[in-house]
Amino acid sequence: MRALATVAVCLFVMAAPVRADEEKVPLDKVPKAVLEAAKKRFPKAEVVGASKETEKGKTVYEVELKEAGKTIDVTLTPEGVITTIEQQIDAKDLPEPVAEALDKKYPKATYKIVEAVYAVKDGKEALDFYEVDLVTADKKEFEVKIAADGTVKEVEEKKEAKKEEKKK
């Protein structure tokens, strides 16, 4: 029993660095450059929230926007440089290779959230991958990161996150 507890503690400690230490930030506490850059890029969108987290040892801000009923998450440096854009899209707008790959791997799945994720370097946006949160026919939840050509980059089962939320 003691060995099992030790293993559980080790797994928890090892998994902890994987999770970002995201902290909600009131909009009036977000650096001006961050909000201005997000608003400039998406002038018609409404800012609905912000958070601060550490990615690869550096502080970044994520600004959540709403435009035409869809969510846009913009990740920026404290100086207001956009690094990533996650833009919610309709499942019907996925490229054919992506839709086919998902249908083949997860037949009859229900899509909860579908996002196009853009990497931003030197001010230039390039589609990086699609992120799809889905529920399979047997009620398992997954987050699938998939390239535009249908190549699955990463799959994460969401069961662990739900258990963590229930413990809180």
C-alpha positions as CSV (number, residue, x, y, z in Angstrom):
1,M,0.0,0.0,0.0
2,R,2.8,2.4,0.9
3,A,4.5,1.6,-2.4
4,L,1.3,2.4,-4.3
5,A,1.0,5.8,-2.5
6,T,4.6,6.6,-3.3
7,V,4.0,5.8,-7.0
8,A,0.9,8.0,-7.0
9,V,2.8,10.9,-5.4
10,C,5.6,10.5,-8.0
11,L,3.2,10.5,-10.9
12,F,1.4,13.6,-9.6
13,V,4.7,15.4,-9.1
14,M,5.9,14.4,-12.5
15,A,2.6,15.5,-14.2
16,A,2.5,18.8,-12.4
17,P,5.0,20.6,-14.6
18,V,3.0,19.6,-17.7
19,R,0.0,21.7,-16.6
20,A,0.4,25.4,-17.1
21,D,0.0,27.5,-14.0
22,E,-2.8,29.6,-15.5
23,E,-4.1,32.4,-13.4
24,K,-7.1,34.5,-14.2
25,V,-6.2,38.2,-14.4
26,P,-8.8,41.1,-14.1
27,L,-8.8,43.1,-17.4
28,D,-7.7,46.3,-15.6
29,K,-4.5,44.4,-14.5
30,V,-3.5,43.2,-18.0
31,P,-0.6,45.1,-19.5
32,K,-1.9,47.9,-21.8
33,A,0.3,46.6,-24.7
34,V,-1.3,43.1,-24.4
35,L,-4.9,44.4,-24.7
36,E,-4.1,46.9,-27.4
37,A,-2.4,44.3,-29.6
38,A,-5.4,41.8,-29.2
39,K,-7.9,44.6,-30.0
40,K,-5.9,45.8,-32.9
41,R,-5.7,42.3,-34.4
42,F,-9.5,41.6,-33.8
43,P,-11.1,45.1,-33.8
44,K,-14.7,43.8,-34.0
45,A,-14.3,41.3,-31.1
46,E,-15.2,41.8,-27.5
47,V,-12.6,41.1,-24.8
48,V,-14.2,38.7,-22.3
49,G,-11.4,37.6,-20.1
50,A,-7.6,37.2,-19.6
51,S,-5.2,34.9,-17.9
52,K,-1.5,34.8,-17.2
53,E,0.6,31.7,-17.4
54,T,4.2,30.4,-17.8
55,E,5.1,28.6,-21.0
56,K,8.6,27.3,-21.4
57,G,9.7,29.5,-18.5
58,K,8.3,32.7,-19.9
59,T,5.2,34.7,-18.8
60,V,2.5,35.0,-21.4
61,Y,-1.0,36.4,-21.4
62,E,-4.0,34.8,-23.0
63,V,-6.8,37.1,-24.0
64,E,-10.2,35.6,-24.7
65,L,-12.3,37.4,-27.2
66,K,-15.8,36.8,-28.7
67,E,-16.7,37.6,-32.2
68,A,-19.8,36.5,-34.1
69,G,-20.5,34.0,-31.3
70,K,-17.2,32.3,-31.6
71,T,-14.2,32.3,-29.2
72,I,-10.8,33.6,-30.1
73,D,-7.9,33.0,-27.7
74,V,-4.8,35.2,-28.4
75,T,-1.5,34.4,-26.6
76,L,0.8,37.4,-26.3
77,T,4.1,38.3,-24.6
78,P,3.9,41.0,-21.8
79,E,5.1,43.5,-24.5
80,G,2.0,42.7,-26.7
81,V,3.6,40.5,-29.3
82,I,1.1,37.9,-30.5
83,T,2.6,34.3,-30.5
84,T,-0.5,32.1,-31.0
85,I,-4.1,32.5,-32.1
86,E,-6.7,29.8,-31.5
87,Q,-9.8,30.6,-33.4
88,Q,-13.0,28.6,-33.0
89,I,-14.5,27.4,-36.3
90,D,-17.4,25.2,-37.3
91,A,-16.7,21.5,-37.8
92,K,-18.0,21.8,-41.3
93,D,-15.2,24.2,-42.1
94,L,-12.5,21.6,-41.4
95,P,-10.4,20.7,-44.4
96,E,-11.5,17.4,-46.0
97,P,-8.3,15.4,-45.0
98,V,-8.9,16.5,-41.4
99,A,-12.6,15.6,-41.3
100,E,-11.9,12.2,-43.0
101,A,-9.1,11.4,-40.6
102,L,-11.2,12.2,-37.5
103,D,-14.2,10.3,-38.9
104,K,-12.0,7.3,-39.5
105,K,-10.4,7.3,-36.1
106,Y,-13.4,8.5,-34.1
107,P,-16.6,7.3,-36.0
108,K,-19.8,8.9,-34.8
109,A,-17.9,11.3,-32.4
110,T,-19.5,14.5,-31.3
111,Y,-17.4,17.6,-31.7
112,K,-17.5,20.0,-28.7
113,I,-15.0,22.6,-29.8
114,V,-13.1,23.0,-33.1
115,E,-10.3,25.5,-33.4
116,A,-7.8,26.5,-36.0
117,V,-4.5,27.2,-34.3
118,Y,-2.1,29.7,-35.8
119,A,1.5,30.2,-34.9
120,V,2.7,33.8,-35.2
121,K,6.3,34.6,-36.0
122,D,7.6,38.0,-36.9
123,G,4.0,39.2,-37.3
124,K,3.2,36.5,-39.8
125,E,0.3,34.1,-39.0
126,A,0.6,30.5,-40.3
127,L,-1.9,27.7,-39.7
128,D,-0.1,25.3,-37.3
129,F,-2.9,22.7,-36.7
130,Y,-6.5,22.1,-35.8
131,E,-7.5,21.3,-32.2
132,V,-10.7,19.3,-31.8
133,D,-12.3,18.5,-28.5
134,L,-14.6,15.5,-29.1
135,V,-16.7,12.9,-27.4
136,T,-16.6,9.4,-28.9
137,A,-19.6,7.1,-29.4
138,D,-18.5,5.3,-26.1
139,K,-18.5,8.6,-24.2
140,K,-14.7,9.1,-24.0
141,E,-13.5,12.7,-24.3
142,F,-10.3,13.6,-26.3
143,E,-8.4,16.6,-27.4
144,V,-7.0,15.9,-30.8
145,K,-4.3,18.1,-32.5
146,I,-4.3,17.4,-36.2
147,A,-2.4,18.9,-39.1
148,A,-4.3,20.2,-42.2
149,D,-3.2,17.1,-44.1
150,G,-5.0,14.8,-41.6
151,T,-1.9,13.7,-39.7
152,V,-2.7,13.4,-36.0
153,K,0.0,15.3,-34.0
154,E,-1.2,14.6,-30.5
155,V,-4.1,13.0,-28.6
156,E,-5.0,13.7,-25.0
157,E,-7.7,11.8,-23.2
158,K,-9.7,14.4,-21.1
159,K,-10.8,11.9,-18.4
160,E,-8.0,13.0,-16.0
161,A,-8.9,16.6,-16.1
162,K,-12.5,15.9,-15.1
163,K,-11.4,13.9,-12.1
164,E,-9.1,16.7,-11.0
165,E,-12.0,19.2,-11.4
166,K,-14.3,17.0,-9.3
167,K,-11.7,16.8,-6.5
168,K,-11.6,20.6,-6.1
